């Protein structure tokens, strides 16, 4: 009789261990997916920052050209 009880308890313990392991594995997969999404978001932020910086550089260059043209035209006026 005690062998049957040990076998039943062993079976329950094995089943519970499987359930906990599966839950932990699922949690780790969710965490990994979250980290991957954060990496992708950071890549997009960096790309956006780079594009914005380039846009600002071009606008600054354009403003310099306009300023030089304005200055040049004011010097050429009699």
VORO-714511 format. One record per residue: residue number from 1; residue in three letters; x, y, z negated of N, C-alpha, C, O, CB in turn. Coordinates in Angstrom, 2 decimals, always signed. Glycine has a CB too. Layout:
 seq type     n_x     n_y     n_z    ca_x    ca_y    ca_z     c_x     c_y     c_z     o_x     o_y     o_z    cb_x    cb_y    cb_z
 NUM  ALA       X       Y       Z       X       Y       Z       X       Y       Z       X       Y       Z       X       Y       Z
...
REM end
This chain:
 seq type     n_x     n_y     n_z    ca_x    ca_y    ca_z     c_x     c_y     c_z     o_x     o_y     o_z    cb_x    cb_y    cb_z
   1  UNK   +0.82   -1.19   +0.00   +0.00   +0.00   +0.00   +0.87   +1.26   +0.00   +0.55   +2.21   +0.71   -0.94   +0.00   -1.21
   2  UNK   +1.93   +1.28   -0.76   +2.78   +2.46   -0.83   +3.51   +2.68   +0.49   +3.83   +3.82   +0.83   +3.78   +2.33   -1.98
   3  UNK   +3.79   +1.60   +1.23   +4.42   +1.74   +2.55   +3.47   +2.46   +3.50   +3.91   +3.27   +4.32   +4.82   +0.36   +3.13
   4  UNK   +2.19   +2.18   +3.41   +1.19   +2.84   +4.26   +1.12   +4.33   +3.93   +1.03   +5.16   +4.83   -0.20   +2.19   +4.07
   5  UNK   +1.17   +4.66   +2.65   +1.12   +6.07   +2.23   +2.36   +6.81   +2.73   +2.27   +7.93   +3.23   +1.00   +6.19   +0.68
   6  UNK   +3.52   +6.17   +2.61   +4.77   +6.78   +3.09   +4.70   +6.97   +4.60   +5.13   +8.00   +5.12   +5.99   +5.90   +2.71
   7  UNK   +4.15   +5.99   +5.31   +4.03   +6.09   +6.77   +3.08   +7.22   +7.15   +3.36   +7.97   +8.09   +3.54   +4.76   +7.37
   8  UNK   +1.98   +7.36   +6.45   +1.01   +8.43   +6.73   +1.63   +9.79   +6.44   +1.53  +10.72   +7.25   -0.28   +8.24   +5.88
   9  UNK   +2.29   +9.91   +5.29   +2.93  +11.18   +4.93   +4.03  +11.50   +5.94   +4.19  +12.66   +6.34   +3.53  +11.12   +3.49
  10  UNK   +4.78  +10.50   +6.35   +5.83  +10.70   +7.36   +5.24  +11.19   +8.67   +5.78  +12.10   +9.31   +6.61   +9.41   +7.60
  11  UNK   +4.13  +10.60   +9.07   +3.47  +11.03  +10.31   +2.97  +12.46  +10.22   +3.11  +13.23  +11.17   +2.30  +10.11  +10.63
  12  UNK   +2.41  +12.82   +9.07   +1.92  +14.19   +8.87   +3.09  +15.17   +8.90   +3.00  +16.24   +9.52   +1.14  +14.32   +7.52
  13  UNK   +4.18  +14.81   +8.23   +5.37  +15.69   +8.21   +5.92  +15.88   +9.62   +6.28  +16.99  +10.00   +6.46  +15.09   +7.27
  14  UNK   +5.99  +14.81  +10.38   +6.49  +14.90  +11.76   +5.57  +15.78  +12.61   +6.05  +16.60  +13.40   +6.62  +13.50  +12.39
  15  UNK   +4.27  +15.62  +12.44   +3.32  +16.45  +13.19   +3.45  +17.92  +12.81   +3.45  +18.79  +13.68   +1.88  +15.96  +12.95
  16  UNK   +3.57  +18.19  +11.52   +3.73  +19.58  +11.07   +5.04  +20.18  +11.58   +5.08  +21.35  +11.97   +3.68  +19.66   +9.54
  17  UNK   +6.09  +19.40  +11.56   +7.38  +19.88  +12.07   +7.26  +20.23  +13.55   +7.80  +21.24  +13.99   +8.48  +18.82  +11.86
  18  UNK   +6.55  +19.41  +14.30   +6.33  +19.68  +15.72   +5.54  +20.97  +15.93   +5.87  +21.76  +16.81   +5.60  +18.52  +16.38
  19  UNK   +4.51  +21.17  +15.12   +3.69  +22.38  +15.24   +4.52  +23.62  +14.93   +4.46  +24.62  +15.65   +2.48  +22.31  +14.29
  20  UNK   +5.31  +23.56  +13.83   +6.14  +24.71  +13.48   +7.21  +24.98  +14.53   +7.49  +26.14  +14.85   +6.80  +24.49  +12.12
  21  UNK   +7.79  +23.93  +15.05   +8.81  +24.09  +16.09   +8.22  +24.73  +17.34   +8.83  +25.63  +17.94   +9.45  +22.74  +16.43
  22  UNK   +7.05  +24.27  +17.74   +6.40  +24.83  +18.92   +6.05  +26.30  +18.71   +6.23  +27.12  +19.61   +5.13  +24.04  +19.25
  23  UNK   +5.56  +26.63  +17.52   +5.22  +28.02  +17.22   +6.46  +28.90  +17.25   +6.42  +30.02  +17.77   +4.53  +28.13  +15.84
  24  UNK   +7.55  +28.41  +16.71   +8.80  +29.18  +16.70   +9.33  +29.35  +18.12   +9.78  +30.44  +18.48   +9.86  +28.48  +15.81
  25  UNK   +9.27  +28.30  +18.91   +9.71  +28.38  +20.30   +8.87  +29.39  +21.07   +9.42  +30.19  +21.84   +9.62  +27.00  +20.98
  26  UNK   +7.58  +29.38  +20.87   +6.69  +30.34  +21.52   +7.05  +31.77  +21.11   +7.08  +32.67  +21.94   +5.22  +30.03  +21.17
  27  UNK   +7.32  +31.96  +19.83   +7.71  +33.28  +19.33   +9.01  +33.75  +19.95   +9.15  +34.93  +20.29   +7.83  +33.25  +17.82
  28  UNK   +9.97  +32.84  +20.09  +11.26  +33.19  +20.70  +11.08  +33.56  +22.18  +11.75  +34.47  +22.67  +12.25  +32.03  +20.55
  29  UNK  +10.20  +32.85  +22.88   +9.94  +33.17  +24.28   +9.32  +34.55  +24.41   +9.67  +35.31  +25.31   +9.02  +32.11  +24.92
  30  UNK   +8.40  +34.87  +23.52   +7.77  +36.20  +23.54   +8.81  +37.28  +23.25   +8.82  +38.32  +23.90   +6.61  +36.28  +22.50
  31  UNK   +9.68  +37.02  +22.29  +10.73  +37.98  +21.95  +11.68  +38.17  +23.13  +12.08  +39.30  +23.42  +11.52  +37.51  +20.70
  32  UNK  +12.04  +37.09  +23.81  +12.93  +37.17  +24.96  +12.28  +37.97  +26.09  +12.94  +38.77  +26.75  +13.31  +35.76  +25.44
  33  UNK  +11.00  +37.75  +26.30  +10.28  +38.49  +27.34  +10.23  +39.97  +27.00  +10.36  +40.82  +27.89   +8.85  +37.93  +27.51
  34  UNK  +10.06  +40.30  +25.73  +10.04  +41.69  +25.29  +11.38  +42.35  +25.54  +11.44  +43.48  +26.01   +9.67  +41.78  +23.81
  35  UNK  +12.47  +41.65  +25.22  +13.81  +42.18  +25.45  +14.05  +42.41  +26.94  +14.63  +43.42  +27.32  +14.89  +41.23  +24.87
  36  UNK  +13.62  +41.47  +27.77  +13.79  +41.62  +29.22  +13.02  +42.84  +29.72  +13.51  +43.57  +30.58  +13.31  +40.35  +29.96
  37  UNK  +11.82  +43.06  +29.20  +11.03  +44.23  +29.60  +11.70  +45.52  +29.14  +11.66  +46.52  +29.85   +9.61  +44.13  +29.04
  38  UNK  +12.30  +45.51  +27.95  +13.01  +46.69  +27.46  +14.23  +46.99  +28.34  +14.53  +48.15  +28.60  +13.44  +46.48  +25.99
  39  UNK  +14.92  +45.95  +28.78  +16.06  +46.14  +29.67  +15.60  +46.76  +30.99  +16.23  +47.68  +31.50  +16.79  +44.80  +29.93
  40  UNK  +14.51  +46.25  +31.54  +13.97  +46.78  +32.80  +13.56  +48.25  +32.63  +13.81  +49.07  +33.50  +12.76  +45.94  +33.27
  41  UNK  +12.92  +48.56  +31.50  +12.52  +49.93  +31.22  +13.75  +50.84  +31.13  +13.73  +51.96  +31.65  +11.70  +50.01  +29.92
  42  UNK  +14.79  +50.38  +30.49  +16.01  +51.18  +30.37  +16.66  +51.40  +31.73  +17.19  +52.48  +32.00  +17.02  +50.51  +29.41
  43  UNK  +16.61  +50.39  +32.60  +17.12  +50.55  +33.97  +16.33  +51.62  +34.71  +16.91  +52.45  +35.41  +17.06  +49.21  +34.74
  44  UNK  +15.00  +51.61  +34.56  +14.16  +52.60  +35.21  +14.44  +54.00  +34.66  +14.47  +54.97  +35.42  +12.68  +52.25  +35.03
  45  UNK  +14.65  +54.10  +33.35  +14.97  +55.40  +32.75  +16.29  +55.94  +33.31  +16.39  +57.12  +33.64  +15.05  +55.28  +31.22
  46  UNK  +17.28  +55.07  +33.41  +18.58  +55.49  +33.93  +18.47  +55.93  +35.39  +19.05  +56.93  +35.79  +19.60  +54.35  +33.80
  47  UNK  +17.71  +55.17  +36.17  +17.50  +55.54  +37.57  +16.80  +56.89  +37.68  +17.19  +57.73  +38.49  +16.68  +54.46  +38.30
  48  UNK  +15.79  +57.09  +36.87  +15.07  +58.36  +36.86  +15.99  +59.51  +36.45  +15.96  +60.58  +37.06  +13.86  +58.29  +35.90
  49  UNK  +16.80  +59.28  +35.43  +17.74  +60.30  +34.97  +18.72  +60.65  +36.08  +19.02  +61.82  +36.31  +18.49  +59.82  +33.71
  50  UNK  +19.23  +59.64  +36.77  +20.18  +59.87  +37.86  +19.54  +60.67  +38.98  +20.16  +61.59  +39.52  +20.71  +58.54  +38.40
  51  UNK  +18.31  +60.32  +39.34  +17.61  +61.04  +40.41  +17.34  +62.49  +40.00  +17.52  +63.41  +40.80  +16.29  +60.34  +40.77
  52  UNK  +16.92  +62.69  +38.77  +16.64  +64.04  +38.28  +17.91  +64.88  +38.25  +17.89  +66.06  +38.60  +16.01  +63.98  +36.88
  53  UNK  +19.02  +64.27  +37.84  +20.30  +64.98  +37.81  +20.71  +65.39  +39.22  +21.17  +66.51  +39.44  +21.39  +64.11  +37.18
  54  UNK  +20.54  +64.50  +40.17  +20.87  +64.81  +41.56  +19.98  +65.93  +42.09  +20.45  +66.83  +42.79  +20.73  +63.55  +42.44
  55  UNK  +18.71  +65.87  +41.76  +17.77  +66.91  +42.18  +18.19  +68.27  +41.61  +18.18  +69.28  +42.31  +16.32  +66.56  +41.73
  56  UNK  +18.55  +68.29  +40.35  +18.97  +69.55  +39.72  +20.28  +70.06  +40.34  +20.45  +71.26  +40.51  +19.14  +69.35  +38.20
  57  UNK  +21.19  +69.15  +40.67  +22.43  +69.55  +41.31  +22.16  +70.21  +42.67  +22.75  +71.23  +43.01  +23.36  +68.34  +41.48
  58  UNK  +21.25  +69.61  +43.44  +20.89  +70.17  +44.74  +20.21  +71.53  +44.60  +20.49  +72.45  +45.37  +19.98  +69.21  +45.50
  59  UNK  +19.33  +71.67  +43.61  +18.67  +72.95  +43.38  +19.68  +74.01  +42.98  +19.58  +75.16  +43.42  +17.59  +72.81  +42.29
  60  UNK  +20.64  +73.65  +42.16  +21.69  +74.59  +41.75  +22.52  +75.01  +42.96  +22.84  +76.19  +43.12  +22.58  +73.96  +40.66
  61  UNK  +22.88  +74.06  +43.78  +23.65  +74.36  +44.98  +22.86  +75.30  +45.90  +23.42  +76.24  +46.47  +24.02  +73.06  +45.73
  62  UNK  +21.58  +75.04  +46.05  +20.72  +75.88  +46.88  +20.65  +77.31  +46.30  +20.71  +78.29  +47.04  +19.29  +75.27  +46.98
  63  UNK  +20.54  +77.41  +44.99  +20.49  +78.72  +44.35  +21.80  +79.47  +44.55  +21.79  +80.68  +44.77  +20.19  +78.58  +42.85
  64  UNK  +22.91  +78.77  +44.48  +24.22  +79.40  +44.71  +24.31  +79.94  +46.13  +24.78  +81.06  +46.34  +25.36  +78.40  +44.45
  65  UNK  +23.85  +79.15  +47.09  +23.88  +79.57  +48.49  +23.01  +80.82  +48.68  +23.42  +81.78  +49.33  +23.40  +78.43  +49.42
  66  UNK  +21.83  +80.80  +48.11  +20.94  +81.96  +48.23  +21.57  +83.19  +47.59  +21.50  +84.28  +48.16  +19.58  +81.66  +47.59
  67  UNK  +22.16  +83.03  +46.44  +22.80  +84.15  +45.75  +23.95  +84.71  +46.58  +24.10  +85.93  +46.71  +23.31  +83.71  +44.37
  68  UNK  +24.75  +83.83  +47.14  +25.85  +84.28  +47.98  +25.35  +85.00  +49.23  +25.93  +86.01  +49.65  +26.73  +83.11  +48.38
  69  UNK  +24.29  +84.49  +49.82  +23.71  +85.14  +51.01  +23.16  +86.51  +50.66  +23.34  +87.47  +51.41  +22.59  +84.26  +51.62
  70  UNK  +22.49  +86.60  +49.52  +21.94  +87.87  +49.08  +23.07  +88.86  +48.80  +22.99  +90.03  +49.20  +21.06  +87.68  +47.83
  71  UNK  +24.08  +88.41  +48.15  +25.24  +89.26  +47.83  +25.92  +89.70  +49.10  +26.29  +90.87  +49.23  +26.23  +88.51  +46.92
  72  UNK  +26.10  +88.79  +50.04  +26.75  +89.09  +51.32  +25.94  +90.11  +52.12  +26.50  +91.04  +52.70  +26.93  +87.81  +52.13
  73  UNK  +24.62  +89.91  +52.13  +23.78  +90.84  +52.91  +23.76  +92.23  +52.27  +23.65  +93.23  +52.98  +22.35  +90.30  +53.03
  74  UNK  +23.84  +92.31  +50.95  +23.86  +93.62  +50.30  +25.19  +94.31  +50.52  +25.23  +95.54  +50.56  +23.59  +93.47  +48.81
  75  UNK  +26.27  +93.57  +50.67  +27.57  +94.17  +50.96  +27.67  +94.65  +52.41  +28.39  +95.60  +52.71  +28.68  +93.16  +50.68
  76  UNK  +26.95  +94.00  +53.31  +26.99  +94.34  +54.74  +26.07  +95.52  +55.07  +26.19  +96.08  +56.16  +26.59  +93.12  +55.57
  77  UNK  +25.20  +95.90  +54.20  +24.30  +97.03  +54.47  +25.07  +98.33  +54.30  +25.77  +98.51  +53.31  +23.04  +97.00  +53.53
  78  UNK  +24.92  +99.23  +55.27  +25.61 +100.53  +55.16  +24.94 +101.48  +54.19  +25.41 +102.60  +54.00  +25.69 +101.19  +56.51
REM end
